[in-house]
């Protein structure tokens, strides 16, 4: 095997953005027909390195070799010509186009579209059969789920004859079942001789699917090891530079009085589809209620109603006082005034304004706070000072209140949102997908902050598609399916198998 040229070899790659050195003298070899994982904390430089390989960025210095040949990759067209395809964390699809139209976009055979579509349809059928990538070619992107959209991105790369496939955080938006299906597809691609580079922060995925793993920390490559010869604990320490607890370390809950009581909650969307069906639950002070379920089964609507983003019928009380569900006091501002904080599921759409500074984002929803005001005006200096304090406490990198939200990595964006909400010392914390797209060190930190808030007496409603997170963080678990609560379980008296059955609409107890 030693005389076989690497599919990818990077030598001495460096890249700086102003004063920030994103990649420092990185060298890496990826052998053909393997799945090579690249892990590291948010901001470690993983995506920058792969963006150089795909031609999105130009390295300040260093060389790229593809199958043993020195290759210049000035842009993504050159990368595609070299047989490289990339599936981004946030998909690059035209939402009102069909699957077929997205696959051929930019790869048409001349001016006449009909022959291109006919050829693509035939090739798509072959690819689907070869790799288990079954997708309806005539389905419109906005009408299919994220798991199917990801298959379209893989099909796009294969249609362009990629034999090297880069996947950036591919399971960040997938359910556990969709992630398992993706792994089966990647396994088949590897068996067919394709080379796959998998960027992820999820150690379980690395151990399950990769042959080799490279670890990055603060822009440098710290280690490359055979996956079979390492462990999650060793990888976590290489990533973060210290030992990391892979399970939540928390004392048993000491529940107090009921903080949130929900009775008979119903929501019907603008299309007339009932999203919540007679949902009832309660949360006490000092406990975390986890809501498990496959995305799209009502969890999002539950968070939106409680956070004042969606109107509903039913009855909700907070510390015994009824909450307005339909009137002028049913908005988010009124919820915050009552002591409800909300970390939304989608930080970029609902938690931040990406073109605004970090200090402006920290003010969102709390701009009427007397601490941030000087008469009728905002006290910007006080707000900037408060943001700097929160950034230091929550280890936001870089700790610069004057950076816009879009200039932080996903994990650091999440820390800004979590810091803004948790530091209000809320009575009730609503938190959706708290660690989606977040690295192992930040996951540990965010989990500890949520537990600390619980221990101070707050009630916490946690929504997550990560069953490991639900099982390790929650004091009680409720499972949602098709807008209904299927049942409640205690973490120590259930497992992923039983919860999975409940998530599929079954009673959760195998025969």
N, C-alpha and C positions, 0 to 999 in steps of 0.2 A: 504493500500500500504506500510505502515511503516514496516510490518513484512516480506516483500519481500526483499531478499538479493540483494545488488547491483550487476549488471553484472560485474562491475569493481570497485574495491576499492584500491586506492594507499594510503599508510600511511607513512609519513615521508621520502619521496624519496629525496635523495640528490645525485648529480653527479658533479664532478669537472674534468676539463681537464687542468692539470697543475694549474696555478694560477687562471684560469677562472672558477668560480662557475656557472655552467649552470643551475642546479636545486638546490634549497635550501629548504629542509624540506617541500616538497609538499605533501599535502593530497587532495584527490578528490574522490567523489563517483558518478558513472554513473549508473543510473537505467536501468533495462532491458526494451527493446521495446521502447526506446526513441532515439532521435537524440540530442546529447550533443555537443555543440560547444566549441572549445577552441580557444581563440583569444589572440593576443598580438603583440607587435612590432617584427620586425625581430631581432633575437638574444635574444628573451625573454625566450627561453628554451622550446617552445612547441614541436618542432620536437624531441629534446633530450628526453623529457618525454615519448613521444609515442614510440621512438626507444628503450627505456628501457622496455616498456610494450611488445614490439614485439621481444625482445631478441637480438637486435643489439648491445645494450650497457648493461653493468652490473652496477647497482646502487652501489654507495659507501656505502649507508645505506638505510634502509626502507624496507617495505613489500608490496607484491602484493597479492590481493585476487580476485579470479575469481568465481563469483556466490557463494560468502561466504566462499570459501575454500582458505586457504593460498597456493599459487602456486609459485614454483620456475620456473623462465623463463631464463635459461642460454643462450639460443640461439633461433633462429627463428623456428626451428623444434619443440621446446617445446611450443612456442606460438601457432603454428598451431595445435598441439595436444590438446591445451587448448581451441581451437575453435576461435582463433584470426586470422583475416586476415588484411593485410595492403596494401593500394594502395598508392604508393609513388608519390611525385610531378613529379619526372622524372621516367617514366615507366621502369620496369625491364622486358622487352620483347626482345626475339631474333628476329631481324628484318627480317631475311630470312626464318623464320619458319612460318607455318600456324597458324591460331587461335587455331585449335585443338591441334597441337603439343606444343604450348606455354602453353595451359591449363593443359596438363598432365605432362609437364616437371617437374621432381622431385616427381611426384605422380603416377608413373607407377606401374601396378600390375604385378610385376615379370619381367623376362627377355624378354618375347615375347611381342613385341610392338603392334601387330595387335589386340589382345583381348583388350588391354588397350585403343586403339583408338576407337574400336567399342563401348566399354562401355562409353567412354567419349563423343562420338557423341550422344548417346542416352540421357545421363545425361545433356549435353549441350542444347539439344532440350527442355528438361523439364524445365531447369532453364530459358531459353529464354522465354518460354511461361508463366512461373510463375511470372517473374519479369520484363517483357518487355525489356529484354536484347538481342534483335535480332541482331545477327552477323553471317555472313557467315563462317562456321567452316573451310572451305577450302581456305579462303582468306589469302594471305601472308601479314604479319604485315606491311612491308614497303610500301604496296600498299593501305593501308586504312588510313583514317584520324585520328587525335588525339582523337576525340570523340569516335570513334569505338575502338581505342586502349585502352581507359580507360574502356570501357565496358568489354574488354577482361581481364583486371586486376581484375575487380570486379568478373567476372565469374571464374577466377582462384581461388579467395578466397572462393567463394561459392562452387566450385567443391571440395575443401578441407574441406567442411562442417563447414565453419566459421559461428558462430552466433554473433560474435562481429567483426565489420568492422571499421577499422581506415582509414580515407581518409585525406591525407596531401595536402593542397592547391589544391583540385581537379579541380577547374575551372580556374587555372592559365593559361592553354593553350587552353581553350575552347571558342568558340563564345557564344554570349548570347543565341542563340537558343539551342546549345549543352548543355549549363549550365542548361537551363530550363528542357531539357529532362533528365539530370542527377538528378535533384530535383524530377522529377516524379518517377524515379527509386528508389531513396532513400525513398520517401514516401511509395512506395509499399513494400520495404524491412521492413520498420518500422511497417507497417500494418501486416506483416507476423510474427512479433515478434523479428526481428533482432535488435541488439543494434548498433548504429552508433556513432562514434566519428569523428567530422568534425573539422579539423584544417584549419582555414582560417583567412584572415585579412579583408575580405569584409563584412562590417556591413550589407549591404542589404541582403546578403545570410544568415547571422545569424538570422536576424529578420524574414526572409521568411520561413526558413525550420526547425530551431531548437526548441526544447522544453525547454532546459536549456543551459546556457552559463557560462563558467568559463573564467576569465580574468587573464592572466599572465603578469608580468612586471619584467624585470631584474632577471629572474630565480625564482621568487616567485609567488605563487597564491594569487592574491589580492582580488578576489571576485568570488562568484558563485551565479547567480540569475536566476529566471524564466524569459524566454525570453519575455513573455507577460507582465511582470512587469517592463521592462526597455525600453530604447530608444537608437537610434544610438548615440545621443549626450552624454548620460551617459556612454555608453560603450567606446566611443572614449576617454573620459576623464579618465576613469579607466585604459585604455591601456597605455596612454601617460603620465598621471600624470598632465595634464593641459587641458584647454579647446582647442578644435580643430575645425577649420572651415571646415565643410564638403562640402562647395562649394568654388570655386575659387573666391577670392576677387580681382577683377581687374577693373581698369578704362577703359572706352571705348578706342578702338584703335585710333591712329592718323596716318593713313597710309601716307607714303611719296611716293617717286618715285618707279617705278617697279624695284625690285632687280632681281627676277628670272622670266624668260619668257620661257615657254615650248611650242613648236608647232609641232604637227604631230609626236609624239614620238611612235616608234614601236620597239618591242623586240620579237624575235623568239628564243626559247630555242634550245638546242642541239637535242631534239627529233622532232623538226619541229613544235612545238606548239606555236602559237602566244600568248604571255603573256601580251603585251601592244598593244593596237589597236588605233592608231591615237589620243594619249592623248595630250591635250592642256590645259595649266593652267598658271596662273601668281600669284606672291606673291609680295606685296609691302613692303618696309621698315616699320617696326613698326607694323606688323600684323602677326597673326597666322592663317594659312590655315590648317584646319583639314581634313584629308582624312578618311572617314568612309567606312566600307565594311567588309564583312565576309572574314576571312583569305583565301588567295589563289586566290584572284580576281585581282591581279596585283599590289597591294600596295607595296609588298616586292620588286618586280622588279623595280618599280618607284624609290624607295629609293636607290637600288643598282646602277641604271644608274646614278642618280644624285651624288652618292657618289663615282663613278669611279670604281665600282666592276663589272659592266656588260656593254657590248657595245650595242649600239642601233643606229637606224636611226631616222632622224628628225632634229630639230634645238632647241638648248638651248642657251640662253644668260644669263650672269650674269652681272648686271649693264651695259647692252648694248653691252658687248663683248662676242663673240661666244665661246662656250665651245667645245673642241675636244671630239667627241663621239666614234671615231674608231681608231685614230692614237696613237702615242707613248705618247701623253700628255692626254690620256683619263683615266689615273689611279687615284687612291685615293690620291697619293702624290701631283699630279698636282692640284687636287680639293682643298686640304688643303692649298696649296700655294695661291690659289685664294680667300681664306677666307670662304671655306665651311667646317663646322664641322659636324660630323655624329655620332649620338648615335644609334647603330644598334639595330635591333629587338631582336636578340639573344645575350645577353651579354656574355654568356659562350663560344659560338662558334665563334663570330665575334668581340666581344668587349674586351676580355681579354684572356691572356694565363694563365690558372689556376695554373700552377706550378711555375709561375714567381712571384717575390715580387711585392707588391703594387707600389713601386717606379719605378720598371721597366715597369709596366703596364701604369703608367702615362706618360711615355716617348713615347709610341707607336704612330707612325705617326708624332711625333713632335721631334724626336731625332736629327734632323738637326738644331733645334732652337739654335741660338747663345748663348742664356742664359744657355743651357745645355752642352756647349762645352768648352773645354780648349785646344786650338790648334786643332789638329786632333783627340783628344781623347774626350770621354764623361766626363763631370764634374759631377761625381756621387754624390758628396757631395751637389752640388747645386740642383741636381734633387731630392735628398732625403729631402732637406730642403723645396723645393717647394711642394713636396708631403705632407709633414707634415702640411704645411700651408693650402693646399686644403682640407686635411682631417679634420682639425679643422673647417674651414669655412662651409664644407658640412656635418659636424656632422657624419663622418664615425666612426663606432665603431667596434673593438677598433682602436684608432687613431695611428696605428703602421705601418709605411712604410715598415717594414721588415717582415711582415706577407705575406705569399703567398695568391693569390687571392682566392684559394679554401678554405681558412680558414675563410673567411668572409661569413656572411649570404647573401642570394640573394639580399636583399634590400641594404646592404652595398656595395656589388659588383656593383650594379647599380649606387650608389652614386659616386663610383670611376670613372666610365665611364662618367657620367654626368659632374662631376667636371672637368675631363680632357678636355672635348669638350667645355663646356660653358665658362670656364675660358680663352679660347683663344680669347674671344670677336669676334666671327665670324660675317661675313656679312650675311651668311645664315646658319641656324641650321636645319639639318635634324634629326628628332627624331622619332624612331620607338618603339611603346609600352613602353613609358617612365616609367610606374609604374607597369609593369607586375611582379607579385609576390612580391610586395612592400607593407609594412604596412602603416597604416593610417597616422601616423606622418611623415613618409618619403614621402608619396604621397603629403601631403600638402607642404612639403619643396621643392620637385622637381618641383611641379606646380608653386610655387612662383618664383623659379629661372628662369623657362622658361618665365614667364610673365615679370620678371625684365629685361631679355635679350631683349624681344620685346620692352619694354619701353625705352631701350637704343638705339632703332632704327634698330635692327636686323630683318630680315625676318625669319619666322619659318614655316617649313613644318612638321606637326604632323600627324603620322599614328598611329591609335589605334583601337582595336576591342571593347574597352569599350565606349559605346555610352554616358554614363554619362560624361566621360572624354572629349570626342569630343564636347559635347554640352556646357560644362562649360569652357573649355580652348580656344576654337576656336573663331576667329572673323568672319570667313567665313568657310563653310563646303562644301566639294565636296565629292560625293559618287561614289565609284567604284564598278562595277560589270562586270565580264568576261573581264577584261582588258580595259574597257572603262569608261570614266567619264559619269555617268548617269544624273548628274545635280548638281547645286550649290544651297545652301540655307544659309540664315542668321540664327544664333542660336535662336534669339528672335522671328523668324517667322516660326519655324518648331518644330517638336517634335520627340520622339523616334519612334512613329508609322509611320510617313511619311518617316523618314530615313530608317526604316526597310523595307518598300515597295521598296524604291529605291535600297537597298542592295540586294533585291531579284530579281532585274531586271525589276521591274514595274515602272510606271511613278511617283509613290510616292503620288499620290493624290487619296484617296479612293473615290469610287463612292457614 
